[in-house]
Amino acid sequence: MFEGLRDKLSNAFKVLSGKGKITERNIEEAIQIVKTALLAADVNYKVVKEFVENVKKRALGEEVLKSLTPDQMFVKIIRDELIKLLGEREPFKLIHRPAYIMMVGLQGTGKTTSAAKIANYLKKQGKNPILVAADTYRPAAIDQLETLGKKIGVPVITGDRKNALKIVEEAKKQVKDSGHDVVILDTAGRLHIDDEMMQELEQIKEMVNPDEILLTVDAMAGQDAVNSGKTFNDRLNVTGFVITKLDGDSRGGVILTIRYITGKPVKFVGVGEKIDDFDEFYPDRIASRILGLGDMLSLIEKVERELDKEKMEKMSQKFMRAEFTLEDFREQIKEIKKLGIDKILEALPGSPQVDLDTSEKELKRIEAIINSMTPEERNNPDIINASRKKRIAAGSGTTVQDINKLLKSYEEMKKLMKTMKKGKMPFALKGFKF
């Protein structure tokens, strides 16, 4: 996420790094690099112009020129201006009961998946959502929503599967006294904006008086996405955006531009294909990620949301007492895989440069080795002799050297834990070198 933009901005910071005193010329050079980086990220030219002018005005002021740490002050200014550009966080405003949410957007932007992700998000918030399959244009859209609904345990209204207006009308009757407090409409998507589609969306809007009209926008679509966002907003007066595919090769232009152009906030971001790869939008956290400052708050929230707290607490105590086994290692691998190595690394300050493919392969290799052991071997690795190692290696598709490496890391970790009297290690595999 934002890797290209982050790398280019770091070059601007290097211009000022380590200098006890900086000049206007240094700042001008750094600002020019920032400008080039934003334009390369496909940020709207008007947005870049205003952003750079604001940064320049502050950077040439006393807070930077007379600062003892001018490079850090410059980073702070960039972060402040990015947050200002991204706009304030605006959460859901669900007033009515039931509250209606209209999901709108072009085909291929992840609209249907986002509808299910929002239903899943609301369900975890204690709401009782229901989905309505009102996209009758895209082949298999209704089937896709039904599949996603079953996966998250949220019912889906499909009506006659042919006429969107009739489907919505039927949905209104069904949910009136049903106990469902949020109705999420997956509306028509086309490859391109056309008047027929817009008229249908306007009719649906009039029928349900939605609390939220959320437009899904593909982060990788660049300024085309911003332009289509403006058109949708002009016709429907959307309440906010869901930016999808931020886990892909996103240059950052869409998320840094769309608030400025439309005046409407980003409310959610899709950061992966899994149903839980979906986050509320926090401008300060996005700005920190763009600058490589990490996002520990989001990581902590993800850990609390997705991992078994009681289980992790017991595991932590076992590790601190150096009583953990290879069975515990295997459980830790499962938890890391739930979170995603890429998500963990991206949230760490400095965005460590790690080969993700190599790291994931190493995790799979370790898991395969432990899976090939007997329960007795996992709980008492000391009994693993030469013949057992050969059997484990054959069963896991690895080598005896791989077995030895794992056992050595395990023993080193136990020794390390015995010397630690305080603190907790977040993951058991911290001692492994990927």
C-alpha positions as a Markdown table, in Angstrom:
| # | Residue | x | y | z |
|---|---|---|---|---|
| 1 | Met | 0.0 | 0.0 | 0.0 |
| 2 | Phe | 1.4 | 3.4 | -1.1 |
| 3 | Glu | 4.9 | 1.9 | -1.5 |
| 4 | Gly | 5.9 | 4.0 | -4.5 |
| 5 | Leu | 4.7 | 7.2 | -3.0 |
| 6 | Arg | 6.3 | 6.4 | 0.4 |
| 7 | Asp | 9.7 | 5.7 | -1.3 |
| 8 | Lys | 9.6 | 8.9 | -3.3 |
| 9 | Leu | 8.7 | 11.0 | -0.2 |
| 10 | Ser | 11.5 | 9.5 | 1.7 |
| 11 | Asn | 13.9 | 11.0 | -0.8 |
| 12 | Ala | 12.5 | 14.4 | 0.1 |
| 13 | Phe | 13.2 | 13.8 | 3.8 |
| 14 | Lys | 16.7 | 12.7 | 3.0 |
| 15 | Val | 17.5 | 16.1 | 1.6 |
| 16 | Leu | 17.0 | 17.6 | 5.1 |
| 17 | Ser | 18.1 | 14.6 | 7.2 |
| 18 | Gly | 20.9 | 15.0 | 9.6 |
| 19 | Lys | 21.4 | 18.7 | 8.9 |
| 20 | Gly | 21.7 | 20.9 | 12.0 |
| 21 | Lys | 20.7 | 23.9 | 10.1 |
| 22 | Ile | 18.8 | 24.1 | 6.8 |
| 23 | Thr | 18.4 | 26.8 | 4.2 |
| 24 | Glu | 15.5 | 27.9 | 2.0 |
| 25 | Arg | 17.3 | 26.2 | -0.9 |
| 26 | Asn | 17.2 | 22.8 | 0.9 |
| 27 | Ile | 13.5 | 23.2 | 1.6 |
| 28 | Glu | 12.8 | 24.2 | -2.0 |
| 29 | Glu | 14.6 | 21.0 | -3.2 |
| 30 | Ala | 12.7 | 18.8 | -0.8 |
| 31 | Ile | 9.3 | 20.4 | -1.7 |
| 32 | Gln | 10.0 | 19.9 | -5.4 |
| 33 | Ile | 10.6 | 16.2 | -4.7 |
| 34 | Val | 7.3 | 16.1 | -2.8 |
| 35 | Lys | 5.5 | 17.7 | -5.7 |
| 36 | Thr | 7.0 | 15.2 | -8.2 |
| 37 | Ala | 6.1 | 12.3 | -5.9 |
| 38 | Leu | 2.4 | 13.4 | -5.6 |
| 39 | Leu | 2.0 | 13.9 | -9.4 |
| 40 | Ala | 3.6 | 10.5 | -10.0 |
| 41 | Ala | 1.0 | 9.0 | -7.6 |
| 42 | Asp | -1.7 | 10.4 | -9.9 |
| 43 | Val | -2.9 | 13.1 | -7.5 |
| 44 | Asn | -5.0 | 15.8 | -9.1 |
| 45 | Tyr | -2.8 | 18.7 | -10.3 |
| 46 | Lys | -4.9 | 21.3 | -8.5 |
| 47 | Val | -4.7 | 19.3 | -5.3 |
| 48 | Val | -0.9 | 19.0 | -5.6 |
| 49 | Lys | -0.5 | 22.7 | -6.3 |
| 50 | Glu | -2.5 | 23.7 | -3.1 |
| 51 | Phe | -0.8 | 21.1 | -1.0 |
| 52 | Val | 2.7 | 22.2 | -2.0 |
| 53 | Glu | 1.9 | 25.8 | -1.4 |
| 54 | Asn | 0.6 | 25.0 | 2.1 |
| 55 | Val | 3.7 | 23.0 | 2.9 |
| 56 | Lys | 6.1 | 25.6 | 1.5 |
| 57 | Lys | 4.4 | 28.4 | 3.5 |
| 58 | Arg | 4.8 | 26.5 | 6.7 |
| 59 | Ala | 8.3 | 25.0 | 5.9 |
| 60 | Leu | 9.8 | 28.4 | 5.2 |
| 61 | Gly | 8.5 | 29.7 | 8.5 |
| 62 | Glu | 10.4 | 29.8 | 11.8 |
| 63 | Glu | 9.1 | 26.4 | 13.0 |
| 64 | Val | 11.4 | 24.6 | 10.5 |
| 65 | Leu | 14.2 | 27.0 | 9.8 |
| 66 | Lys | 14.9 | 27.6 | 13.5 |
| 67 | Ser | 14.1 | 24.1 | 14.7 |
| 68 | Leu | 16.8 | 21.8 | 16.3 |
| 69 | Thr | 15.3 | 18.9 | 14.2 |
| 70 | Pro | 14.3 | 20.5 | 10.9 |
| 71 | Asp | 14.0 | 17.2 | 9.1 |
| 72 | Gln | 11.5 | 15.9 | 11.7 |
| 73 | Met | 9.5 | 19.2 | 11.6 |
| 74 | Phe | 9.3 | 18.9 | 7.8 |
| 75 | Val | 7.9 | 15.3 | 8.1 |
| 76 | Lys | 5.4 | 16.6 | 10.7 |
| 77 | Ile | 4.3 | 19.4 | 8.3 |
| 78 | Ile | 3.8 | 16.9 | 5.4 |
| 79 | Arg | 1.8 | 14.6 | 7.8 |
| 80 | Asp | -0.4 | 17.5 | 9.0 |
| 81 | Glu | -1.1 | 18.6 | 5.4 |
| 82 | Leu | -1.9 | 15.0 | 4.3 |
| 83 | Ile | -4.4 | 14.6 | 7.1 |
| 84 | Lys | -6.0 | 18.0 | 6.2 |
| 85 | Leu | -6.2 | 16.8 | 2.6 |
| 86 | Leu | -7.8 | 13.5 | 3.5 |
| 87 | Gly | -10.4 | 15.3 | 5.6 |
| 88 | Glu | -11.9 | 14.5 | 9.0 |
| 89 | Arg | -13.1 | 11.0 | 9.8 |
| 90 | Glu | -16.9 | 10.8 | 9.5 |
| 91 | Pro | -18.5 | 7.6 | 10.9 |
| 92 | Phe | -21.8 | 6.1 | 9.8 |
| 93 | Lys | -25.0 | 8.1 | 10.5 |
| 94 | Leu | -27.7 | 5.6 | 10.8 |
| 95 | Ile | -30.8 | 7.5 | 12.0 |
| 96 | His | -33.9 | 5.7 | 10.9 |
| 97 | Arg | -35.0 | 2.2 | 11.9 |
| 98 | Pro | -34.6 | 0.4 | 9.7 |
| 99 | Ala | -31.7 | 2.4 | 8.3 |
| 100 | Tyr | -31.1 | 2.0 | 4.6 |
| 101 | Ile | -27.6 | 2.0 | 3.0 |
| 102 | Met | -27.3 | 2.2 | -0.8 |
| 103 | Met | -24.1 | 0.8 | -2.3 |
| 104 | Val | -23.5 | 2.3 | -5.7 |
| 105 | Gly | -20.6 | 2.1 | -8.1 |
| 106 | Leu | -19.3 | 0.9 | -11.5 |
| 107 | Gln | -18.7 | -2.8 | -12.2 |
| 108 | Gly | -15.4 | -4.1 | -11.1 |
| 109 | Thr | -15.0 | -1.7 | -8.1 |
| 110 | Gly | -15.8 | -4.3 | -5.5 |
| 111 | Lys | -19.3 | -3.0 | -4.8 |
| 112 | Thr | -21.0 | -6.3 | -4.0 |
| 113 | Thr | -18.1 | -7.5 | -1.8 |
| 114 | Ser | -18.1 | -4.2 | 0.0 |
| 115 | Ala | -21.8 | -4.5 | 0.7 |
| 116 | Ala | -21.2 | -7.9 | 2.4 |
| 117 | Lys | -18.1 | -6.5 | 4.3 |
| 118 | Ile | -20.2 | -3.6 | 5.6 |
| 119 | Ala | -22.9 | -6.1 | 6.7 |
| 120 | Asn | -20.3 | -8.2 | 8.5 |
| 121 | Tyr | -18.8 | -5.0 | 10.1 |
| 122 | Leu | -22.3 | -3.9 | 11.3 |
| 123 | Lys | -23.1 | -7.4 | 12.6 |
| 124 | Lys | -20.0 | -7.3 | 14.8 |
| 125 | Gln | -21.1 | -3.9 | 16.0 |
| 126 | Gly | -24.3 | -5.5 | 17.4 |
| 127 | Lys | -26.6 | -4.6 | 14.5 |
| 128 | Asn | -28.9 | -6.9 | 12.7 |
| 129 | Pro | -28.3 | -6.2 | 9.0 |
| 130 | Ile | -30.0 | -7.7 | 5.9 |
| 131 | Leu | -28.7 | -7.5 | 2.3 |
| 132 | Val | -30.8 | -6.8 | -0.7 |
| 133 | Ala | -29.6 | -8.0 | -4.2 |
| 134 | Ala | -30.8 | -5.2 | -6.4 |
| 135 | Asp | -28.0 | -5.5 | -9.1 |
| 136 | Thr | -29.9 | -7.2 | -11.9 |
| 137 | Tyr | -27.5 | -6.2 | -14.6 |
| 138 | Arg | -24.2 | -7.9 | -13.8 |
| 139 | Pro | -24.3 | -11.6 | -14.4 |
| 140 | Ala | -23.9 | -13.6 | -11.2 |
| 141 | Ala | -24.1 | -10.5 | -8.9 |
| 142 | Ile | -27.1 | -11.9 | -7.1 |
| 143 | Asp | -25.5 | -15.3 | -6.7 |
| 144 | Gln | -22.3 | -13.7 | -5.4 |
| 145 | Leu | -24.2 | -11.7 | -2.8 |
| 146 | Glu | -26.1 | -14.8 | -1.7 |
| 147 | Thr | -22.8 | -16.7 | -1.3 |
| 148 | Leu | -21.3 | -13.9 | 0.7 |
| 149 | Gly | -24.4 | -13.6 | 2.8 |
| 150 | Lys | -24.3 | -17.3 | 3.8 |
| 151 | Lys | -20.6 | -16.9 | 4.7 |
| 152 | Ile | -21.2 | -14.1 | 7.2 |
| 153 | Gly | -24.7 | -15.3 | 8.4 |
| 154 | Val | -26.7 | -12.4 | 7.0 |
| 155 | Pro | -29.9 | -13.1 | 5.0 |
| 156 | Val | -30.2 | -11.8 | 1.4 |
| 157 | Ile | -33.5 | -10.7 | -0.2 |
| 158 | Thr | -33.4 | -11.5 | -4.0 |
| 159 | Gly | -37.1 | -10.9 | -5.0 |
| 160 | Asp | -37.8 | -11.9 | -8.6 |
| 161 | Arg | -34.1 | -11.5 | -9.5 |
| 162 | Lys | -35.1 | -9.4 | -12.6 |
| 163 | Asn | -36.5 | -6.0 | -11.7 |
| 164 | Ala | -34.5 | -3.9 | -9.3 |
| 165 | Leu | -37.3 | -1.6 | -8.3 |
| 166 | Lys | -39.6 | -4.5 | -7.6 |
| 167 | Ile | -36.9 | -6.2 | -5.5 |
| 168 | Val | -36.4 | -3.0 | -3.4 |
| 169 | Glu | -40.2 | -2.6 | -3.0 |
| 170 | Glu | -40.5 | -6.2 | -1.8 |
| 171 | Ala | -37.6 | -5.7 | 0.5 |
| 172 | Lys | -39.3 | -2.7 | 2.2 |
| 173 | Lys | -42.3 | -4.9 | 3.0 |
| 174 | Gln | -40.2 | -7.8 | 4.3 |
| 175 | Val | -38.0 | -5.7 | 6.7 |
| 176 | Lys | -40.8 | -3.5 | 8.0 |
| 177 | Asp | -41.5 | -5.6 | 11.1 |
| 178 | Ser | -38.7 | -8.1 | 10.8 |
| 179 | Gly | -36.3 | -6.9 | 13.5 |
| 180 | His | -33.6 | -6.0 | 11.0 |
| 181 | Asp | -32.3 | -2.5 | 11.8 |
| 182 | Val | -30.0 | -2.0 | 8.8 |
| 183 | Val | -30.9 | -2.7 | 5.1 |
| 184 | Ile | -28.0 | -2.7 | 2.7 |
| 185 | Leu | -28.9 | -2.4 | -1.0 |
| 186 | Asp | -26.4 | -3.7 | -3.6 |
| 187 | Thr | -27.6 | -1.6 | -6.6 |
| 188 | Ala | -26.9 | -1.8 | -10.3 |
| 189 | Gly | -23.4 | -1.4 | -11.6 |
| 190 | Arg | -22.3 | -0.8 | -15.2 |
| 191 | Leu | -19.0 | -0.7 | -17.0 |
| 192 | His | -19.7 | 3.0 | -17.7 |
| 193 | Ile | -22.0 | 5.6 | -16.3 |
| 194 | Asp | -25.2 | 6.0 | -18.3 |
| 195 | Asp | -28.4 | 7.9 | -17.8 |
| 196 | Glu | -30.6 | 4.7 | -17.5 |
| 197 | Met | -28.6 | 3.4 | -14.6 |
| 198 | Met | -28.6 | 6.8 | -12.8 |
| 199 | Gln | -32.3 | 7.2 | -13.2 |
| 200 | Glu | -32.8 | 3.8 | -11.6 |
| 201 | Leu | -30.6 | 4.7 | -8.7 |
| 202 | Glu | -32.4 | 8.0 | -8.3 |
| 203 | Gln | -35.7 | 6.1 | -8.1 |
| 204 | Ile | -34.4 | 3.7 | -5.5 |
| 205 | Lys | -33.1 | 6.6 | -3.5 |
| 206 | Glu | -36.5 | 8.2 | -3.5 |
| 207 | Met | -38.1 | 4.9 | -2.5 |
| 208 | Val | -36.0 | 4.2 | 0.6 |
| 209 | Asn | -34.7 | 7.6 | 1.7 |
| 210 | Pro | -31.3 | 6.1 | 2.6 |
| 211 | Asp | -29.3 | 7.2 | 5.6 |
| 212 | Glu | -26.1 | 6.5 | 3.6 |
| 213 | Ile | -25.3 | 6.4 | -0.1 |
| 214 | Leu | -21.8 | 4.9 | -0.3 |
| 215 | Leu | -19.9 | 4.9 | -3.6 |
| 216 | Thr | -17.3 | 2.2 | -4.1 |
| 217 | Val | -14.1 | 3.4 | -5.8 |
| 218 | Asp | -11.2 | 1.3 | -7.1 |
| 219 | Ala | -8.0 | 2.7 | -5.6 |
| 220 | Met | -6.1 | 1.6 | -8.7 |
| 221 | Ala | -8.3 | 3.4 | -11.2 |
| 222 | Gly | -6.6 | 6.8 | -10.8 |
| 223 | Gln | -8.2 | 10.0 | -11.8 |
| 224 | Asp | -10.9 | 8.1 | -13.8 |
| 225 | Ala | -12.2 | 6.9 | -10.5 |
| 226 | Val | -12.3 | 10.5 | -9.1 |
| 227 | Asn | -14.1 | 11.7 | -12.2 |
| 228 | Ser | -16.8 | 9.0 | -12.0 |
| 229 | Gly | -17.0 | 9.7 | -8.3 |
| 230 | Lys | -17.8 | 13.3 | -9.1 |
| 231 | Thr | -20.5 | 12.3 | -11.5 |
| 232 | Phe | -22.2 | 9.9 | -9.1 |
| 233 | Asn | -22.1 | 12.6 | -6.4 |
| 234 | Asp | -23.6 | 15.3 | -8.7 |
| 235 | Arg | -26.6 | 13.0 | -9.4 |
| 236 | Leu | -27.1 | 11.2 | -6.1 |
| 237 | Asn | -25.4 | 13.4 | -3.5 |
| 238 | Val | -23.5 | 10.5 | -2.0 |
| 239 | Thr | -22.7 | 10.6 | 1.7 |
| 240 | Gly | -19.3 | 9.0 | 1.4 |
| 241 | Phe | -16.9 | 6.6 | -0.3 |
| 242 | Val | -15.6 | 3.1 | 0.1 |
| 243 | Ile | -12.1 | 2.9 | -1.4 |
| 244 | Thr | -11.3 | -0.7 | -2.4 |
| 245 | Lys | -8.2 | -2.6 | -3.5 |
| 246 | Leu | -5.8 | -0.5 | -1.3 |
| 247 | Asp | -3.9 | -3.7 | -0.9 |
| 248 | Gly | -3.0 | -3.7 | -4.6 |
| 249 | Asp | -0.6 | -1.5 | -6.5 |
| 250 | Ser | -2.3 | 1.7 | -5.4 |
| 251 | Arg | -0.4 | 4.9 | -6.1 |
| 252 | Gly | -2.5 | 6.8 | -3.7 |
| 253 | Gly | -4.0 | 9.4 | -6.1 |
| 254 | Val | -7.6 | 8.5 | -5.5 |
| 255 | Ile | -7.6 | 8.6 | -1.7 |
| 256 | Leu | -5.6 | 11.8 | -1.7 |
| 257 | Thr | -7.9 | 13.5 | -4.2 |
| 258 | Ile | -11.5 | 12.4 | -3.9 |
| 259 | Arg | -12.3 | 14.4 | -0.7 |
| 260 | Tyr | -10.9 | 17.6 | -2.3 |
| 261 | Ile | -12.8 | 17.2 | -5.5 |
| 262 | Thr | -16.2 | 16.1 | -4.1 |
| 263 | Gly | -16.2 | 17.5 | -0.6 |
| 264 | Lys | -17.5 | 14.0 | 0.6 |
| 265 | Pro | -15.5 | 11.8 | 3.1 |
| 266 | Val | -14.0 | 8.4 | 2.7 |
| 267 | Lys | -15.7 | 6.1 | 5.3 |
| 268 | Phe | -14.2 | 2.7 | 4.7 |
| 269 | Val | -11.2 | 1.2 | 3.0 |
| 270 | Gly | -10.9 | -2.4 | 1.6 |
| 271 | Val | -7.5 | -3.8 | 2.2 |
| 272 | Gly | -7.8 | -7.3 | 0.9 |
| 273 | Glu | -10.0 | -10.0 | -0.5 |
| 274 | Lys | -11.1 | -11.6 | 2.9 |
| 275 | Ile | -14.3 | -10.5 | 4.4 |
| 276 | Asp | -12.5 | -9.0 | 7.4 |
| 277 | Asp | -10.0 | -7.1 | 5.3 |
| 278 | Phe | -12.1 | -4.0 | 5.7 |
| 279 | Asp | -11.3 | -1.0 | 7.9 |
| 280 | Glu | -12.9 | 2.2 | 9.0 |
| 281 | Phe | -11.1 | 5.2 | 7.5 |
| 282 | Tyr | -8.8 | 7.2 | 9.8 |
| 283 | Pro | -7.0 | 10.1 | 8.0 |
| 284 | Asp | -4.2 | 10.2 | 10.5 |
| 285 | Arg | -3.5 | 6.5 | 10.2 |
| 286 | Ile | -3.5 | 6.6 | 6.4 |
| 287 | Ala | -1.1 | 9.6 | 6.5 |
| 288 | Ser | 1.2 | 7.7 | 8.8 |
| 289 | Arg | 1.2 | 4.7 | 6.4 |
| 290 | Ile | 2.0 | 6.9 | 3.4 |
| 291 | Leu | 5.0 | 8.3 | 5.3 |
| 292 | Gly | 6.2 | 4.9 | 6.5 |
| 293 | Leu | 5.4 | 5.7 | 10.1 |
| 294 | Gly | 3.4 | 2.6 | 10.7 |
| 295 | Asp | -0.1 | 2.1 | 12.0 |
| 296 | Met | 0.1 | 0.3 | 15.3 |
| 297 | Leu | -3.5 | 1.3 | 16.4 |
| 298 | Ser | -5.0 | -0.5 | 13.4 |
| 299 | Leu | -2.9 | -3.6 | 14.0 |
| 300 | Ile | -3.9 | -3.7 | 17.7 |
| 301 | Glu | -7.6 | -3.4 | 16.8 |
| 302 | Lys | -7.2 | -6.1 | 14.2 |
| 303 | Val | -5.5 | -8.4 | 16.8 |
| 304 | Glu | -8.3 | -7.7 | 19.3 |
| 305 | Arg | -11.0 | -8.2 | 16.7 |
| 306 | Glu | -9.7 | -11.4 | 15.0 |
| 307 | Leu | -7.7 | -13.3 | 17.6 |
| 308 | Asp | -9.0 | -15.3 | 20.6 |
| 309 | Lys | -8.0 | -13.1 | 23.6 |
| 310 | Glu | -8.2 | -15.8 | 26.2 |
| 311 | Lys | -6.3 | -18.2 | 24.1 |
| 312 | Met | -3.5 | -15.7 | 23.3 |
| 313 | Glu | -3.2 | -14.8 | 27.0 |
| 314 | Lys | -2.7 | -18.4 | 28.0 |
| 315 | Met | -0.2 | -18.8 | 25.2 |
| 316 | Ser | 1.7 | -15.7 | 26.3 |
| 317 | Gln | 1.9 | -17.0 | 29.8 |
| 318 | Lys | 3.3 | -20.3 | 28.6 |
| 319 | Phe | 5.9 | -18.5 | 26.5 |
| 320 | Met | 7.0 | -16.3 | 29.4 |
| 321 | Arg | 7.4 | -19.3 | 31.6 |
| 322 | Ala | 9.4 | -21.0 | 28.8 |
| 323 | Glu | 6.9 | -23.9 | 28.9 |
| 324 | Phe | 5.8 | -23.6 | 25.2 |
| 325 | Thr | 6.0 | -26.6 | 22.9 |
| 326 | Leu | 6.1 | -27.0 | 19.1 |
| 327 | Glu | 2.4 | -27.5 | 19.3 |
| 328 | Asp | 2.2 | -23.9 | 20.6 |
| 329 | Phe | 4.4 | -22.8 | 17.8 |
| 330 | Arg | 2.0 | -24.3 | 15.3 |
| 331 | Glu | -0.9 | -22.4 | 17.0 |
| 332 | Gln | 1.1 | -19.1 | 16.8 |
| 333 | Ile | 1.6 | -19.7 | 13.0 |
| 334 | Lys | -2.1 | -20.0 | 12.5 |
| 335 | Glu | -2.7 | -16.7 | 14.4 |
| 336 | Ile | -0.1 | -14.9 | 12.3 |
| 337 | Lys | -1.6 | -16.3 | 9.1 |
| 338 | Lys | -5.0 | -14.9 | 10.3 |
| 339 | Leu | -3.6 | -11.4 | 10.5 |
| 340 | Gly | -1.4 | -11.7 | 7.4 |
| 341 | Ile | 2.3 | -11.1 | 7.5 |
| 342 | Asp | 1.9 | -8.2 | 5.0 |
| 343 | Lys | -0.6 | -6.5 | 7.4 |
| 344 | Ile | 1.7 | -6.9 | 10.4 |
| 345 | Leu | 4.8 | -5.5 | 8.6 |
| 346 | Glu | 2.9 | -2.6 | 7.1 |
| 347 | Ala | 1.7 | -1.5 | 10.5 |
| 348 | Leu | 5.2 | -1.4 | 12.0 |
| 349 | Pro | 7.0 | 1.9 | 12.0 |
| 350 | Gly | 9.6 | 2.1 | 9.3 |
| 351 | Ser | 7.8 | -0.4 | 7.1 |
| 352 | Pro | 10.5 | -3.1 | 7.2 |
| 353 | Gln | 11.7 | -4.3 | 3.8 |
| 354 | Val | 11.0 | -8.0 | 4.0 |
| 355 | Asp | 10.5 | -10.4 | 1.2 |
| 356 | Leu | 6.9 | -11.4 | 1.8 |
| 357 | Asp | 7.0 | -14.4 | -0.5 |
| 358 | Thr | 10.0 | -15.8 | 1.3 |
| 359 | Ser | 8.5 | -15.1 | 4.7 |
| 360 | Glu | 5.2 | -16.9 | 3.8 |
| 361 | Lys | 7.0 | -19.8 | 2.4 |
| 362 | Glu | 9.1 | -20.1 | 5.6 |
| 363 | Leu | 5.9 | -20.1 | 7.7 |
| 364 | Lys | 4.4 | -22.8 | 5.5 |
| 365 | Arg | 7.6 | -24.8 | 5.8 |
| 366 | Ile | 7.7 | -24.6 | 9.6 |
| 367 | Glu | 4.0 | -25.5 | 9.8 |
| 368 | Ala | 4.5 | -28.5 | 7.4 |
| 369 | Ile | 7.4 | -29.7 | 9.6 |
| 370 | Ile | 5.4 | -29.5 | 12.8 |
| 371 | Asn | 2.3 | -31.1 | 11.2 |
| 372 | Ser | 4.5 | -34.1 | 10.2 |
| 373 | Met | 5.4 | -34.7 | 13.8 |
| 374 | Thr | 3.5 | -36.9 | 16.2 |
| 375 | Pro | 1.7 | -35.3 | 19.1 |
| 376 | Glu | 4.3 | -36.8 | 21.4 |
| 377 | Glu | 7.1 | -35.2 | 19.3 |
| 378 | Arg | 5.5 | -31.8 | 19.3 |
| 379 | Asn | 5.1 | -31.8 | 23.0 |
| 380 | Asn | 8.5 | -33.2 | 23.8 |
| 381 | Pro | 11.0 | -32.3 | 20.9 |
| 382 | Asp | 13.9 | -33.9 | 22.9 |
| 383 | Ile | 12.8 | -37.3 | 21.7 |
| 384 | Ile | 13.3 | -36.4 | 18.0 |
| 385 | Asn | 16.4 | -38.4 | 17.0 |
| 386 | Ala | 18.0 | -38.9 | 13.6 |
| 387 | Ser | 15.5 | -41.5 | 12.3 |
| 388 | Arg | 12.6 | -39.4 | 13.4 |
| 389 | Lys | 14.1 | -36.4 | 11.6 |
| 390 | Lys | 14.3 | -38.4 | 8.4 |
| 391 | Arg | 10.6 | -39.4 | 8.7 |
| 392 | Ile | 9.5 | -35.8 | 9.5 |
| 393 | Ala | 11.5 | -34.5 | 6.6 |
| 394 | Ala | 10.0 | -37.0 | 4.2 |
| 395 | Gly | 6.5 | -36.3 | 5.4 |
| 396 | Ser | 6.8 | -32.5 | 5.2 |
| 397 | Gly | 8.7 | -32.3 | 1.9 |
| 398 | Thr | 11.7 | -30.6 | 3.6 |
| 399 | Thr | 15.2 | -31.7 | 4.6 |
| 400 | Val | 16.9 | -32.8 | 7.8 |
| 401 | Gln | 18.7 | -29.5 | 7.8 |
| 402 | Asp | 15.3 | -27.7 | 7.9 |
| 403 | Ile | 14.3 | -29.8 | 10.9 |
| 404 | Asn | 17.6 | -29.0 | 12.7 |
| 405 | Lys | 17.1 | -25.3 | 12.0 |
| 406 | Leu | 13.6 | -25.3 | 13.5 |
| 407 | Leu | 14.7 | -27.3 | 16.6 |
| 408 | Lys | 17.7 | -25.0 | 17.1 |
| 409 | Ser | 15.5 | -21.9 | 16.9 |
| 410 | Tyr | 13.1 | -23.5 | 19.3 |
| 411 | Glu | 15.8 | -24.2 | 21.9 |
| 412 | Glu | 17.2 | -20.7 | 21.5 |
| 413 | Met | 13.8 | -19.2 | 22.1 |
| 414 | Lys | 13.4 | -21.2 | 25.3 |
| 415 | Lys | 16.7 | -20.0 | 26.5 |
| 416 | Leu | 15.8 | -16.4 | 25.7 |
| 417 | Met | 12.5 | -16.7 | 27.5 |
| 418 | Lys | 14.2 | -18.1 | 30.6 |
| 419 | Thr | 16.3 | -15.0 | 30.8 |
| 420 | Met | 13.4 | -12.6 | 30.5 |
| 421 | Lys | 11.6 | -11.6 | 33.6 |
| 422 | Lys | 9.4 | -8.9 | 32.3 |
| 423 | Gly | 7.4 | -8.0 | 29.2 |
| 424 | Lys | 5.6 | -10.0 | 26.6 |
| 425 | Met | 6.6 | -10.9 | 23.1 |
| 426 | Pro | 3.8 | -10.4 | 20.6 |
| 427 | Phe | 4.5 | -13.4 | 18.5 |
| 428 | Ala | 6.4 | -16.6 | 19.3 |
| 429 | Leu | 8.2 | -16.6 | 15.9 |
| 430 | Lys | 10.0 | -13.4 | 16.6 |
| 431 | Gly | 13.2 | -15.3 | 17.0 |
| 432 | Phe | 13.0 | -16.9 | 13.6 |
| 433 | Lys | 14.8 | -15.2 | 10.7 |
| 434 | Phe | 12.7 | -15.1 | 7.6 |
